[in-house]
């Protein structure tokens, strides 16, 4: 929610732009014609309850974003390469700098690991790899599906992530994930899909978690519903409103 700006220093809050955005956000959520509010994660649900108590009675459980329903259970992990993926254009918010440190430490004991970075402009993140001579590729923005079928791990140590679509998409390809608890999707992650850590955990804890996930011998369970299941849930809500 834009209302997070209320937690910023006071001089960040006093502008016409901020006033208008706060007005519009409150209008969209609290107006009389709003019958149901569906947050997209438990994290957003908590935020909305905090900033907009006016909608508490209309707040429904999260409608987690759907994910493509892929039939990948027959694919063999033995055919996958030792690839760790990072996906995200807003690389600072999504924790690429920390991910680089983690993978760099992983490669001290396993040089076969290759780190693929999708999303950010390579020129903007190349400095993070100044100590690397090989073992990484900066791919810019490309279709993640071209790489997920060969990957063994997705790492996402985000500072802030309302949900994390790349995380659910990775699990739909059977790729396990190691993510921070700042991701909205974190509450849905079980040991069958990966690990959730905090940014206060040591880098060694992150390295250990990644090492265990990258060497697992089974595919990760998909996190989230299919788009069809999500649509059917919405139909039930519309039916209840129209009764």
Beta strands, then each sheet from edge to edge (+ up, - down):
strand 1: 37-38
strand 2: 59-60
strand 3: 83-88
strand 4: 114-119
strand 5: 136-140
strand 6: 153-156
strand 7: 176-180
strand 8: 194-197
sheet 1: 1+ 2+
sheet 2: 5+ 4+ 3+ 6+ 7+ 8+
end
